[in-house]
Amino acid sequence: MSKPPETEPTPRILLVDDHPPNLLALEAILEGVGAEFVRAASGEEALRRLLDGEFALILLDVQMPGIDGFETAALIRRREATRGIPIIFLTAIHREASQQMRGYDQGAVDYLLKPFDAHVLRSKVAVFLELHRARERIRRQEQQLLEQERRLWERRTRRRYRDLTDAMPNAVWAAEPDGSIYYFNRAFTDYTGRIGPRAPQSAVLDRIHPEDREACTPVRMAAIAEHTPCETTFRMRNRDGVYRAFLERVFVERDEDGRVIGLVGALTDVEDLRRAADEKDAFLAAATHELRTPVAAGMAVLQLALRRLNAGREVDARDVLNTVQDQVRRMAKLVDDLLDATRLARGGLPLDVAQHDLVAVVRSVRDRFAALEPDRPLELRAPAALPARVDASRIDQVISNLIANAVRYSEPGSPIEVRVEELGDDAQIAVRDRGIGVPRDRQQAIFGRFTRAHGTRYGGLGLGLDIALGIVRQHGGEISVESDGVAGRGSTFTVRLPRHPAESQHDVHAPAGPPSIER
């Protein structure tokens, strides 16, 4: 027996007018259009009525006390649930074209002037009611289709289940209640290689890293035997013998009566998350150490000074304050690096770009390091001037990081050379040292956050090159390293920056001239 067709709900029309006779007249005109009428005597009441359910159409008077029709329409359009309801404005006063345009700007579908032709109004209302009924029919059809799809899903066989799991990125296995695996999805076999049918759980266990197998095996096997869910993390070998970390969740399949009909294991690759966690732990350890070092040094100097004062001995206050100041500056530099790294990760650093002499910027950095390293040859090869549009303080930061690394990774007294050149529309700055060099397999990685070519032996947070790269790229440039990784041959870090043309013809471009050598 076929199911009787569903009766369509009666659409509702909201009639808004502050004069009750007008509302009665509208109902009389529209009698028989097949709609339910809801009255509202003001804009405020209309907004309240709209909270009570759906409406197919709103007939809205323009001239009303309180909020008028235009304001009411604007509020209706702001609300997600009501912005799609058609609005027909009715007015006997606002007859100017500008007022009509205002009505259309507020989202009206029509603007009728009183007195209006009753047949015209009925025709327009009938059109919008039919559109509403059509939309409702489409919506009901969509709901029916969704219900049919749900029922089809419930009737799907195990074959359908396999097809779906094959499309999943997660590795999945399915087993009988006794734990014997009858199915591996495509992601699983792509990772581990083909496994025969009716495989025991050892097909999974044998591929788990030996260090993890001992811990996770009892948990997995107990859950499978007792038909209880479980969650374990382990490293699993792929077909090439490489291990990656996975999070495995074992689920229990039951039928409608609650009987166990199978087990499902879903494995999610969490290798990248594990590495990120390891990186975070390493960073926190390094940051704690680096921040504690200047604090400890400053505290040691202060404690020594206090002991001398307590013993009645003289203390050179200038030396104590200079030492504490140096340690505070060191700690402030670490904090600034952390803040800059965070800003870069969130989208970039603020830049104050203007016309500057790059040679003067680099020379200033060289002079600061020369004062700190009086026994180290620090040579600058550069033209007399090289103008470019840059953020001078940020370029200073980049060169400071490169020279600081050159100092850190080379022997005391080992020379460092800084070269500035003009290359067409670009400027190139190179910092060369004679230190321990950068291994070839680490030359890309060292520009990552918290990454160091030689581990933690030389200190630092591993942020300097990451920050330098971010600043240079914000200027439209690039940074690179050349090194054969042999101690004593050192490294050369090269920064290439575009020299943006001046935006004003008053900008002065000094000729580069031949390079000079400064020591």
C-alpha positions in Angstrom: 0.0 0.0 0.0 1.5 3.3 -1.1 2.1 6.0 1.5 -0.4 8.9 1.2 1.1 12.1 0.1 2.1 14.6 2.8 -0.1 17.7 3.0 1.9 20.9 2.6 1.9 23.2 5.6 0.1 26.5 5.1 2.5 29.3 4.5 2.3 32.4 6.7 2.3 36.1 5.8 3.3 38.8 8.3 1.2 41.9 7.9 2.7 45.0 9.5 0.8 48.3 9.9 0.1 50.6 12.8 -3.6 51.1 11.6 -5.8 48.1 12.4 -8.2 49.0 9.6 -5.4 48.6 7.1 -4.6 45.2 8.5 -8.2 44.1 8.1 -8.3 45.5 4.5 -5.1 43.5 3.6 -6.6 40.3 4.9 -9.8 40.9 3.0 -7.9 41.6 -0.2 -5.7 38.5 0.2 -8.5 36.1 1.3 -8.3 32.8 -0.5 -4.6 33.0 -1.5 -4.0 29.9 0.8 -2.0 31.6 3.5 -2.2 32.2 7.3 -2.1 35.9 8.2 -0.2 37.1 11.3 -0.7 40.8 12.3 1.8 43.2 13.8 1.0 46.8 14.8 4.6 48.1 14.9 8.1 47.3 13.8 9.0 46.1 17.3 6.0 43.7 17.3 7.0 42.5 13.8 10.4 41.5 15.0 8.9 39.6 17.9 6.5 37.8 15.6 9.4 36.7 13.4 10.9 34.8 16.3 7.8 32.5 16.4 8.3 30.6 13.2 8.8 30.8 9.5 7.1 33.3 7.1 6.8 33.2 3.4 6.3 36.9 2.9 6.2 40.2 4.8 3.9 43.1 3.8 5.4 46.1 5.6 4.1 49.6 6.0 6.8 52.3 5.8 5.3 55.1 8.0 5.0 53.7 11.6 5.7 55.2 15.0 8.9 53.9 16.8 11.0 52.2 14.2 9.7 52.7 10.7 9.4 50.2 7.9 12.9 50.9 6.6 14.5 50.4 10.0 12.5 47.3 10.6 13.6 45.8 7.2 17.2 46.6 8.0 16.9 44.7 11.3 15.2 41.8 9.5 18.0 41.6 7.0 20.7 41.5 9.8 19.3 38.3 11.3 20.4 35.1 9.6 17.1 33.3 10.0 15.0 36.1 8.5 17.2 37.8 5.9 15.8 35.7 3.1 12.1 36.5 3.6 10.7 38.6 0.8 9.5 42.1 1.8 6.9 44.2 0.0 6.8 47.8 1.2 3.4 49.5 1.3 3.1 53.3 1.7 0.8 56.2 1.0 3.4 58.9 2.0 6.9 58.1 0.8 6.2 58.3 -3.0 9.4 59.9 -4.1 11.8 57.9 -6.3 14.5 58.3 -3.7 12.4 56.7 -1.0 11.6 53.8 -3.4 15.3 53.3 -4.0 15.9 53.4 -0.3 13.3 50.6 0.1 15.0 48.5 -2.5 18.4 49.2 -0.8 16.9 47.7 2.4 16.3 44.5 0.5 12.6 44.9 -0.6 11.4 42.8 -3.5 8.7 45.4 -4.3 7.5 48.9 -3.3 3.7 49.6 -3.7 2.0 53.0 -3.4 -1.4 53.3 -1.7 -4.0 53.1 -2.9 -2.9 50.0 -4.9 -4.8 47.7 -7.2 -6.1 44.7 -5.2 -5.6 42.4 -8.1 -2.0 43.5 -8.5 -1.3 42.9 -4.9 -3.0 39.5 -4.9 -1.0 38.5 -8.0 2.3 39.5 -6.5 1.6 37.8 -3.2 0.5 34.6 -5.1 3.8 34.5 -6.9 5.9 34.7 -3.7 3.7 32.1 -2.1 4.3 29.8 -5.0 8.0 30.4 -4.8 7.9 29.6 -1.1 5.9 26.4 -1.6 8.5 25.4 -4.3 11.4 26.0 -1.9 9.6 24.0 0.8 9.0 21.1 -1.6 12.7 21.1 -2.6 13.7 21.2 1.1 11.4 18.3 1.9 12.8 16.4 -1.1 16.3 17.0 0.2 15.3 15.7 3.6 13.7 12.6 2.0 16.8 12.0 0.0 19.0 12.3 3.1 16.8 9.8 4.9 17.0 7.4 2.0 20.8 7.7 1.9 20.8 7.0 5.7 18.7 3.9 5.2 20.9 2.8 2.3 24.0 3.2 4.5 22.5 1.1 7.2 21.8 -1.7 4.7 25.3 -1.7 3.2 27.2 -4.9 3.4 30.7 -5.5 4.6 31.9 -4.9 1.0 30.6 -1.4 1.2 32.4 -1.0 4.5 35.6 -2.1 2.8 35.2 0.3 -0.1 34.8 3.2 2.3 37.8 2.3 4.5 39.9 1.9 1.4 39.2 5.6 0.7 40.4 6.6 4.2 43.9 8.1 4.7 44.1 6.2 8.1 45.5 2.6 8.1 42.6 0.3 9.1 42.3 -3.4 9.9 39.1 -5.4 10.7 39.0 -8.7 12.6 36.7 -11.4 13.7 35.7 -11.5 17.4 38.5 -13.9 18.0 41.0 -11.3 16.8 41.9 -12.9 13.4 42.3 -10.1 10.9 40.3 -10.6 7.7 40.8 -7.1 6.2 43.5 -4.5 5.8 42.6 -1.3 3.9 44.6 0.2 1.1 46.4 2.7 3.3 47.6 -0.1 5.6 48.9 -2.3 2.8 50.4 0.7 1.0 52.5 1.4 4.1 53.4 -2.1 5.3 53.1 -4.2 2.1 50.6 -6.9 1.2 49.5 -9.1 4.0 47.7 -12.4 3.5 44.1 -13.1 4.4 43.0 -14.3 7.9 46.2 -13.0 9.4 46.8 -13.2 13.2 47.4 -10.1 15.3 51.1 -10.8 14.9 50.8 -9.4 11.4 50.6 -6.0 13.2 52.8 -6.8 16.2 55.7 -8.0 14.1 55.9 -4.6 12.4 56.0 -2.6 15.7 59.4 -1.3 16.9 60.9 -3.8 19.4 61.2 -1.1 22.0 57.5 -0.4 21.8 56.2 -3.9 21.3 56.8 -5.1 24.8 54.8 -2.2 26.3 51.8 -2.2 23.9 51.3 -5.9 23.2 49.7 -6.8 26.5 47.3 -3.8 26.3 46.2 -4.6 22.7 45.8 -8.4 23.2 43.9 -7.9 26.5 41.5 -5.5 24.8 41.0 -7.8 21.8 40.4 -10.8 24.1 38.0 -9.0 26.4 36.3 -7.0 23.6 37.0 -3.6 25.1 38.2 -0.5 23.3 41.9 0.6 23.8 44.3 3.2 22.6 48.1 2.7 22.2 51.0 4.5 20.6 53.9 2.8 18.9 56.3 3.1 16.0 55.5 0.8 13.1 57.8 -0.2 10.2 56.9 0.5 6.6 57.8 -1.7 3.6 61.2 0.1 3.3 62.1 -0.6 7.0 61.5 3.0 8.1 59.6 3.5 11.4 57.0 6.2 12.0 54.9 6.8 15.1 51.2 5.8 15.0 48.2 6.2 17.4 46.1 3.0 17.2 42.5 2.9 18.5 40.8 -0.5 18.7 37.0 -0.4 18.5 34.4 -3.1 19.1 31.7 -3.7 16.5 28.3 -4.8 17.9 25.0 -5.7 16.2 21.6 -4.2 17.1 21.3 -6.7 20.0 24.7 -5.7 21.5 26.5 -8.9 20.4 30.2 -8.5 19.4 30.5 -9.1 15.7 34.1 -7.9 15.1 36.9 -5.5 16.0 38.3 -2.6 14.1 41.7 -1.0 14.5 42.4 2.5 13.1 45.9 3.8 13.0 46.7 7.6 12.7 50.2 8.7 11.7 51.4 11.0 14.5 55.1 11.1 13.5 55.0 14.8 12.7 53.2 15.6 16.0 55.8 13.5 17.9 58.6 15.3 16.3 57.0 18.6 17.0 56.6 17.6 20.7 60.3 16.5 20.8 61.2 19.8 19.2 59.2 21.7 21.7 60.8 19.8 24.6 64.2 20.5 23.2 63.4 24.1 22.8 62.1 24.5 26.3 65.2 22.8 27.7 67.5 25.1 25.6 65.5 28.2 26.4 65.6 27.4 30.1 69.3 26.8 30.0 70.0 29.9 27.9 67.8 32.2 30.1 69.2 30.7 33.3 72.8 31.3 32.3 72.8 35.1 32.3 70.6 35.1 35.5 73.1 32.8 37.2 76.1 34.9 36.1 74.5 38.1 37.3 73.5 36.5 40.6 77.0 35.2 41.1 78.6 38.6 40.6 76.0 40.2 43.0 76.5 37.6 45.6 80.3 38.0 45.4 80.0 41.7 45.8 77.6 41.3 48.8 80.0 38.9 50.5 82.9 41.4 50.1 80.7 44.2 51.4 79.7 42.2 54.4 83.4 41.4 55.1 84.2 45.1 55.0 86.1 44.9 51.7 85.9 47.3 48.9 83.8 46.5 45.8 84.2 48.1 42.4 80.6 49.0 41.7 81.3 49.9 38.1 82.6 46.4 37.3 79.6 44.8 39.1 77.1 46.9 37.3 78.8 46.4 33.9 78.7 42.7 34.4 75.1 42.7 35.5 74.2 45.0 32.6 75.9 42.6 30.1 73.9 39.6 31.4 70.6 41.6 31.4 71.3 42.6 27.8 72.0 38.9 26.9 68.8 37.9 28.5 66.9 40.7 26.7 68.3 39.5 23.4 67.0 36.0 24.0 63.6 37.3 24.8 63.6 39.6 21.7 64.5 36.6 19.6 61.6 34.6 21.0 59.2 37.4 20.3 60.5 37.9 16.8 60.3 34.2 16.1 56.7 34.2 17.3 55.8 37.2 15.2 57.3 35.6 12.1 55.4 32.4 12.7 52.2 34.5 12.9 52.7 36.3 9.6 55.8 38.6 9.8 57.6 41.3 11.5 56.7 45.0 11.3 59.0 46.8 8.9 59.9 50.5 8.7 61.3 50.7 5.2 63.1 53.8 4.0 66.1 54.8 2.0 69.3 53.9 3.8 73.0 53.3 3.0 73.6 49.6 3.4 77.3 50.1 3.7 76.8 52.4 6.7 74.4 49.8 8.3 76.9 47.0 7.9 79.9 49.1 9.0 78.0 49.9 12.2 77.5 46.2 13.0 81.2 45.5 12.2 82.4 48.3 14.5 80.3 46.9 17.4 81.7 43.5 17.0 85.2 44.8 16.5 84.9 46.5 19.9 83.8 43.3 21.5 86.4 41.2 19.8 89.5 43.4 19.7 91.9 40.5 19.0 89.9 39.2 16.0 90.6 40.5 12.5 87.2 41.7 11.3 87.5 43.0 7.7 84.9 44.9 5.7 85.1 45.1 1.9 82.5 47.5 0.6 82.0 50.4 -1.8 81.8 53.9 -0.4 78.0 53.7 -0.3 75.2 51.5 -1.5 71.7 53.0 -1.1 68.7 50.7 -0.8 65.1 50.9 0.5 65.3 48.7 3.7 64.4 48.6 7.3 67.9 49.5 8.6 67.3 48.1 12.2 66.1 44.8 10.8 69.0 44.5 8.4 71.3 45.4 11.3 69.7 42.4 13.2 70.3 40.1 10.2 74.0 41.0 9.9 74.5 40.9 13.7 73.1 37.3 13.7 75.5 36.3 10.9 78.6 37.8 12.5 77.6 36.5 16.0 77.4 33.0 14.5 80.7 33.5 12.8 82.3 34.4 16.1 80.5 31.5 17.9 81.6 28.8 15.5 85.2 29.9 15.0 88.3 29.9 17.2 89.3 33.1 19.1 91.3 35.4 16.9 90.1 33.7 13.7 89.4 36.2 11.0 86.0 37.2 9.7 85.4 38.9 6.4 82.2 40.9 5.5 81.7 41.9 1.9 79.1 44.3 0.4 78.5 44.4 -3.3 76.2 45.9 -5.8 74.8 43.3 -8.3 72.6 45.2 -10.7 69.3 46.0 -9.0 70.3 43.9 -6.0 72.7 44.3 -3.1 74.7 41.4 -1.8 76.2 41.0 1.7 78.4 38.1 2.5 79.8 37.0 5.9 82.7 34.6 5.7 84.5 32.9 8.6 87.2 30.2 9.1 85.3 28.2 11.7 84.0 24.6 11.9 81.7 25.0 8.9 78.2 23.6 8.3 77.8 19.9 7.3 76.2 19.6 3.9 73.3 17.6 5.1 72.4 20.4 7.6 72.7 23.4 5.3 68.9 23.6 4.6 67.8 22.6 8.1 69.7 25.3 10.0 67.3 28.0 8.7 64.5 26.3 10.6 63.2 27.3 14.0 65.1 25.9 17.0 67.6 24.1 14.7 71.4 24.2 15.1 74.0 22.6 12.9 76.1 21.3 15.8 73.6 20.6 18.5 73.6 22.4 21.9 77.4 22.5 22.4 77.7 26.1 21.3 74.6 27.4 23.0 71.9 29.6 21.5 68.3 28.8 20.9 68.6 28.1 17.2 66.4 31.1 16.3 69.0 33.5 14.8 69.0 32.1 11.2 65.3 31.5 11.2 64.7 35.2 12.1 67.3 36.4 9.6 65.7 34.4 6.9 62.2 35.8 7.8 63.5 39.4 7.7 65.3 38.9 4.4 62.3 37.3 2.7 60.1 40.1 4.0 62.4 42.4 2.1 62.0 40.3 -1.0 65.4 38.8 -0.8 67.1 35.5 0.0 69.8 34.1 2.2 72.0 31.1 1.6 75.1 29.3 3.0 78.2 27.8 1.3 80.4 25.3 3.3 82.1 22.0 2.7 81.7 21.2 6.4 85.4 21.0 7.0 86.7 22.6 10.2 89.0 25.5 9.5 87.5 26.2 6.1 84.5 27.8 7.6 81.3 29.0 6.0 80.0 31.9 3.9 76.5 33.2 4.5 75.2 35.4 1.7 72.2 37.8 1.8 70.8 39.1 -1.4 68.4 42.0 -1.2 66.5 43.9 -4.0 67.4 47.6 -4.1 64.0 49.1 -4.6 64.0 52.2 -6.7 63.3 55.4 -4.8 59.6 56.5 -4.9 60.5 60.1 -5.2 62.9 61.7 -7.8 64.5 63.5 -4.9 66.0 60.3 -3.5 69.7 60.4 -4.1 71.5 57.3 -5.4 75.1 57.7 -4.6 77.4 55.9 -7.1 78.8 52.7 -5.6 82.4 53.3 -6.6 85.2 50.8 -6.1 85.2 48.7 -2.9 87.3 49.8 0.0 88.8 47.5 2.7 88.3 48.4 6.4 89.8 46.7 9.3 
